[in-house]
Amino acid sequence: MRLLMLGGTEFVGRAVVAAALGRGWEVTVFHRGRRPAPPGTRELLGDRTEVDGLAPLDEEPGTWDVVVDTWSWAPRAVRDTARLLRGRAGRYVYVSSCSVYAWAPPAGYTEEAPVVEGASPDAGQTDYARDKRGGELAAAGAFGEDRSLLVRAGLILGRNDNIGRLPWWLNRTARGGQVLAPGPQDLPLQYVDVRDLAEWILGAAEQGRSGPYNLMSPQGHTTMGELLQVCTEITGGAAELRWTDPRVILDAGIEPWTHLPMWVPPDSEGYRALYSADVSRAVGAGLRCRPVRETVADTWEWLRSIGGTPPRRPDRPAVGLDPEVEAKVLAASGA
């Protein structure tokens, strides 16, 4: 199999390239040159946001079996690329997001749930949800519904994380002391290890899959309690988790998801959107999710190997709780 990876030097793209090379695929990486292409790949440099930025791709001879695209900004970049490649590639895989669903999706939502309105494949950058939906429309518009695969990912964790949610918790538990742990402990979570995401993408492409798929672990693959307990154990056991009622956290002005990464209060619209997707279609198409301990341990090993500070995408907000705010809330709650 021949893969054209659009990107390929960061989080998800890097995992897809590694998985493809592991399968013995021939891989071409088209990227902007901000980081070196992974060893073992053919490299093409170009910037889709610039005039004639696709020229190196246009001039490259040959065809590909699969194109994988993780673009998150102006949908017209996906449109232009997909149109250029529709006669030279067998299948276009667009890594989208469960954010494309109209807010707020019901608990247990499937791929048939309504999507956001106002998205266009011809649009410039707007907001994340409409940009991702516009990218879906662009891919399907160029390749047709039968040759486009739309991967609606949820929370993605693992090595090379450039958002920083799990790395923040790992660094926080490694620092030790009393840790503000947002309850309830048995709060079910859904996520996907980036390696499991990559393997599913390639397997689905091999199988000729098309259309949208919710891509994250089954509901309750882990819980907030298990996740933080594993983080504490993996980082040395110096942290003392202080489980705190959601109302205390919210009343203190702490923002879910941002200040306390991966946590949203139960029975909220945000919780239903992030952690209640029906993923039976993806599971039926071969999705397998490794245990949370393996994801946490491998992420910690990687984080230590780079000095403890993860890379961060400049277009995403910083995550994490100010230590002074944490201490104040713990003191006020009697912890």
Buried (B, 14 or more C-beta within 10 A) or exposed (E): BBBBBBBBBBBBBBBBBBBBBEBEBBBBBBBBEEEEBBEEBBBBEBBBEEEEBBEBBEEBEEEBBBBBBBBBBBBBBBBBBBBBBBEBBBBBBBBBBBBBBEEEBEBEBBBEBEBBEEBBBEBEBBEBBBBBBBBBBBBBBBBEEEBBBBBBBBBBBBBBBBBBBBBBBBBBBBEBBBBBBBBBBEBBBBBBBBBBBBBBBBBBBBEEBBEBBBBBBBBEBBBBBBBBBBBBBBBEEEBEBBBBEBEBBBEBEBBBBBBBBBBBBBEBEBBBBBBBBBBBBBBEBEBEBBEBBBBBBBBBEBBEEEEEEBBBEEEEEEBBBEEEBBBEBBEEBEB
